[in-house]
Amino acid sequence: MRTVTTSELESVLQDKSTTLLDVRTAQEYAGGHIKGARLFPLDRIHTYEGKKESPVYLICHSGARSKRAAKLLKKKGYDAISVKGGMLAWQGKTIGGNK
């Protein structure tokens, strides 16, 4: 399974068409998330229907849930990429929450 670091993700996000799914809970997402990230909790990831032609980046709190989500999406034929270290490793700006 492919992974990227948070700094690699930051450069990927320069392309506004990048798909970034935040697989944390709604409460965690509301506490602060990356601009452009779409909330798609892990327990619903099996229902995701997006373009299979472009990569899907997945982020969570620490990297464990995004790895699980990436494995599930990979089985469905997506180019799923997990973000190593999750939001704990993210140094960029967030929206929402107290940051």
FIDRENMI-403268 format. One record per atom (N, C-alpha, C): atom name; z, x, y. Coordinates in nm, 4 decimals, decimal comma. Layout:
# residues N
gulo|pz|px|py
CA|Z|X|Y
...
//
This chain:
# residues 99
gulo|pz|px|py
N|0,0000|0,0838|-0,1183
CA|0,0000|0,0000|0,0000
C|0,0000|0,0886|0,1251
N|-0,0799|0,0478|0,2215
CA|-0,0900|0,1251|0,3456
C|0,0269|0,0955|0,4382
N|0,0697|0,1999|0,5089
CA|0,1745|0,1846|0,6104
C|0,1317|0,2595|0,7355
N|0,1898|0,2197|0,8486
CA|0,1709|0,2935|0,9738
C|0,3069|0,3120|1,0379
N|0,3171|0,4123|1,1234
CA|0,4404|0,4314|1,1996
C|0,4340|0,3392|1,3217
N|0,5454|0,3237|1,3896
CA|0,5462|0,2389|1,5088
C|0,4601|0,2999|1,6196
N|0,4525|0,4328|1,6268
CA|0,3667|0,4929|1,7302
C|0,2194|0,4715|1,6966
N|0,1837|0,4747|1,5681
CA|0,0459|0,4432|1,5285
C|0,0151|0,2967|1,5615
N|0,1127|0,2094|1,5375
CA|0,0943|0,0677|1,5688
C|0,0698|0,0491|1,7189
N|0,1449|0,1225|1,8009
CA|0,1285|0,1101|1,9460
C|-0,0153|0,1375|1,9882
N|-0,0774|0,2388|1,9293
CA|-0,2161|0,2671|1,9677
C|-0,3121|0,1628|1,9103
N|-0,2845|0,1123|1,7910
CA|-0,3673|0,0061|1,7316
C|-0,3635|-0,1195|1,8191
N|-0,2477|-0,1476|1,8780
CA|-0,2308|-0,2686|1,9589
C|-0,3050|-0,2630|2,0927
N|-0,3635|-0,1485|2,1268
CA|-0,4471|-0,1406|2,2471
C|-0,5661|-0,2351|2,2320
N|-0,6089|-0,2551|2,1067
CA|-0,7154|-0,3514|2,0765
C|-0,6497|-0,4887|2,0676
N|-0,6768|-0,5726|2,1643
CA|-0,6109|-0,7032|2,1743
C|-0,6439|-0,7975|2,0585
N|-0,7460|-0,7645|1,9792
CA|-0,7812|-0,8521|1,8668
C|-0,7020|-0,8189|1,7398
N|-0,6130|-0,7191|1,7478
CA|-0,5309|-0,6796|1,6326
C|-0,4393|-0,7942|1,5910
N|-0,4310|-0,8175|1,4593
CA|-0,3398|-0,9196|1,4071
C|-0,2094|-0,8529|1,3670
N|-0,1003|-0,8942|1,4335
CA|0,0337|-0,8448|1,4013
C|0,1206|-0,9646|1,3684
N|0,1696|-0,9689|1,2451
CA|0,2580|-1,0767|1,2028
C|0,4003|-1,0251|1,1939
N|0,4926|-1,0954|1,2573
CA|0,6349|-1,0634|1,2527
C|0,6949|-1,1516|1,1445
N|0,7401|-1,0900|1,0354
CA|0,7855|-1,1678|0,9192
C|0,9369|-1,1897|0,9171
N|1,0024|-1,1678|1,0317
CA|1,1463|-1,1936|1,0404
C|1,1722|-1,3432|1,0569
N|1,2972|-1,3806|1,0692
CA|1,3324|-1,5211|1,0914
C|1,3024|-1,5582|1,2365
N|1,2953|-1,6874|1,2633
CA|1,2709|-1,7358|1,3997
C|1,3787|-1,6858|1,4948
N|1,5027|-1,6804|1,4473
CA|1,6147|-1,6341|1,5303
C|1,5974|-1,4858|1,5661
N|1,5596|-1,4040|1,4678
CA|1,5377|-1,2614|1,4936
C|1,4221|-1,2425|1,5926
N|1,3152|-1,3178|1,5721
CA|1,1970|-1,3111|1,6582
C|1,2338|-1,3458|1,8021
N|1,3127|-1,4521|1,8184
CA|1,3556|-1,4962|1,9517
C|1,4417|-1,3896|2,0200
N|1,5096|-1,3070|1,9404
CA|1,5947|-1,2011|1,9943
C|1,5174|-1,0850|2,0536
N|1,3874|-1,0834|2,0373
CA|1,3023|-0,9773|2,0906
C|1,1915|-0,9433|1,9932
N|1,0673|-0,9474|2,0412
CA|0,9532|-0,9159|1,9562
C|0,8448|-0,8453|2,0377
N|0,7480|-0,7911|1,9678
CA|0,6374|-0,7200|2,0311
C|0,5400|-0,8222|2,0876
N|0,4963|-0,7983|2,2103
CA|0,4000|-0,8888|2,2735
C|0,2754|-0,9002|2,1849
N|0,2333|-1,0217|2,1595
CA|0,1144|-1,0448|2,0772
C|0,1461|-1,0661|1,9298
N|0,2701|-1,0356|1,8885
CA|0,3089|-1,0564|1,7487
C|0,3272|-1,2054|1,7239
N|0,2747|-1,2510|1,6124
CA|0,2861|-1,3910|1,5754
C|0,3981|-1,4064|1,4729
N|0,4868|-1,5006|1,4964
CA|0,5953|-1,5251|1,4011
C|0,5374|-1,5880|1,2748
N|0,5642|-1,5249|1,1608
CA|0,5210|-1,5779|1,0313
C|0,6244|-1,5330|0,9284
N|0,7379|-1,6063|0,9206
CA|0,8480|-1,5633|0,8330
C|0,8034|-1,5336|0,6891
N|0,8695|-1,4368|0,6289
CA|0,8364|-1,3934|0,4930
C|0,8309|-1,5100|0,3950
N|0,9223|-1,6064|0,4082
CA|0,9238|-1,7165|0,3114
C|0,8028|-1,8102|0,3251
N|0,7208|-1,7902|0,4304
CA|0,5995|-1,8702|0,4463
C|0,4718|-1,7868|0,4358
N|0,4858|-1,6559|0,4133
CA|0,3696|-1,5662|0,4184
C|0,2628|-1,6051|0,3157
N|0,3033|-1,6653|0,2053
CA|0,2058|-1,7064|0,1033
C|0,1088|-1,8127|0,1555
N|0,1415|-1,8771|0,2695
CA|0,0538|-1,9792|0,3268
C|-0,0397|-1,9222|0,4333
N|-0,0305|-1,7925|0,4608
CA|-0,1123|-1,7315|0,5661
C|-0,2606|-1,7415|0,5328
N|-0,3387|-1,7844|0,6305
CA|-0,4840|-1,7939|0,6167
C|-0,5470|-1,7309|0,7399
N|-0,5872|-1,6068|0,7299
CA|-0,6503|-1,5383|0,8423
C|-0,7805|-1,4753|0,7990
N|-0,8405|-1,3995|0,8897
CA|-0,9663|-1,3314|0,8583
C|-0,9392|-1,2158|0,7631
N|-1,0149|-1,2128|0,6551
CA|-0,9961|-1,1049|0,5576
C|-1,0765|-0,9806|0,5941
N|-1,1631|-0,9932|0,6972
CA|-1,2482|-0,8796|0,7363
C|-1,1711|-0,7751|0,8167
N|-1,0624|-0,8163|0,8813
CA|-0,9888|-0,7201|0,9642
C|-0,8463|-0,7027|0,9136
N|-0,7880|-0,5846|0,9382
CA|-0,6527|-0,5575|0,8880
C|-0,5466|-0,6498|0,9487
N|-0,4420|-0,6725|0,8705
CA|-0,3269|-0,7509|0,9152
C|-0,2068|-0,6571|0,9130
N|-0,1431|-0,6400|1,0292
CA|-0,0243|-0,5552|1,0385
C|0,0986|-0,6432|1,0278
N|0,1986|-0,5946|0,9547
CA|0,3205|-0,6717|0,9303
C|0,4419|-0,5918|0,9743
N|0,5314|-0,6593|1,0475
CA|0,6534|-0,5927|1,0933
C|0,7731|-0,6830|1,0669
N|0,8875|-0,6213|1,0394
CA|1,0123|-0,6955|1,0201
C|1,1234|-0,6164|1,0899
N|1,2446|-0,6296|1,0438
CA|1,3568|-0,5603|1,1071
C|1,3570|-0,4109|1,0726
N|1,3477|-0,3798|0,9419
CA|1,3594|-0,2397|0,9008
C|1,2428|-0,1878|0,8163
N|1,1553|-0,2766|0,7719
CA|1,0407|-0,2335|0,6916
C|1,0383|-0,2904|0,5511
N|1,1508|-0,3419|0,5020
CA|1,1561|-0,3928|0,3643
C|1,0780|-0,5241|0,3481
N|1,1017|-0,6186|0,4373
CA|1,0317|-0,7481|0,4273
C|0,8828|-0,7332|0,4549
N|0,8459|-0,6454|0,5474
CA|0,7031|-0,6283|0,5764
C|0,6311|-0,5670|0,4568
N|0,6991|-0,4814|0,3803
CA|0,6399|-0,4255|0,2581
C|0,6149|-0,5365|0,1570
N|0,7134|-0,6243|0,1396
CA|0,6970|-0,7361|0,0462
C|0,5838|-0,8276|0,0902
N|0,5786|-0,8563|0,2208
CA|0,4730|-0,9420|0,2748
C|0,3358|-0,8774|0,2541
N|0,3274|-0,7460|0,2763
CA|0,2001|-0,6750|0,2599
C|0,1526|-0,6825|0,1149
N|0,2448|-0,6674|0,0204
CA|0,2074|-0,6768|-0,1214
C|0,1515|-0,8151|-0,1542
N|0,2169|-0,9193|-0,1027
CA|0,1702|-1,0558|-0,1273
C|0,0316|-1,0792|-0,0673
N|0,0119|-1,0340|0,0567
CA|-0,1182|-1,0547|0,1216
C|-0,2276|-0,9718|0,0556
N|-0,1919|-0,8525|0,0078
CA|-0,2891|-0,7673|-0,0609
C|-0,3417|-0,8389|-0,1856
N|-0,2520|-0,9047|-0,2587
CA|-0,2921|-0,9807|-0,3783
C|-0,3892|-1,0929|-0,3424
N|-0,3786|-1,1441|-0,2184
CA|-0,4673|-1,2513|-0,1733
C|-0,5975|-1,1966|-0,1128
N|-0,6134|-1,0639|-0,1137
CA|-0,7379|-1,0042|-0,0672
C|-0,7395|-0,9546|0,0762
N|-0,6225|-0,9476|0,1402
CA|-0,6145|-0,8995|0,2778
C|-0,5930|-0,7486|0,2817
N|-0,6384|-0,6863|0,3899
CA|-0,6088|-0,5460|0,4166
C|-0,4761|-0,5458|0,4928
N|-0,3664|-0,5519|0,4173
CA|-0,2324|-0,5677|0,4750
C|-0,1657|-0,4310|0,4924
N|-0,1109|-0,4096|0,6127
CA|-0,0509|-0,2808|0,6468
C|0,0909|-0,3033|0,6989
N|0,1867|-0,2407|0,6342
CA|0,3271|-0,2538|0,6719
C|0,3649|-0,1486|0,7761
N|0,4486|-0,1891|0,8717
CA|0,4956|-0,0960|0,9759
C|0,6272|-0,0331|0,9300
N|0,6240|0,0995|0,9112
CA|0,7424|0,1738|0,8651
C|0,8561|0,1662|0,9656
N|0,9748|0,1340|0,9172
CA|1,0927|0,1334|1,0042
C|1,1108|0,0051|1,0835
N|1,0084|-0,0793|1,0869
CA|1,0173|-0,2091|1,1542
C|1,0619|-0,2018|1,2993
N|1,1246|-0,3091|1,3437
CA|1,1697|-0,3178|1,4826
C|1,2786|-0,2156|1,5147
N|1,3510|-0,1685|1,4134
CA|1,4524|-0,0646|1,4369
C|1,3870|0,0628|1,4896
N|1,2642|0,0903|1,4450
CA|1,1940|0,2120|1,4855
C|1,1075|0,1917|1,6097
N|1,0834|0,0671|1,6481
CA|0,9952|0,0364|1,7612
C|1,0567|0,0854|1,8925
N|0,9821|0,1683|1,9655
CA|1,0293|0,2226|2,0935
C|0,9633|0,1550|2,2135
N|0,8585|0,0775|2,1869
CA|0,7843|0,0138|2,2949
C|0,8580|-0,1065|2,3526
N|0,7907|-0,1741|2,4447
CA|0,8492|-0,2909|2,5090
C|0,8563|-0,4081|2,4118
N|0,9563|-0,4939|2,4358
CA|0,9651|-0,6181|2,3607
C|0,9763|-0,7318|2,4616
N|0,9431|-0,8510|2,4160
CA|0,9613|-0,9687|2,5009
C|1,0585|-1,0615|2,4329
N|1,1302|-1,1388|2,5117
CA|1,2359|-1,2231|2,4569
C|1,3619|-1,1404|2,4393
N|1,4693|-1,2029|2,4045
CA|1,5940|-1,1314|2,3782
C|1,6531|-1,0652|2,5018
N|1,7273|-0,9592|2,4781
CA|1,8013|-0,8941|2,5862
C|1,7473|-0,7584|2,6276
N|1,6292|-0,7207|2,5809
CA|1,5775|-0,5857|2,6136
C|1,5007|-0,5879|2,7434
//
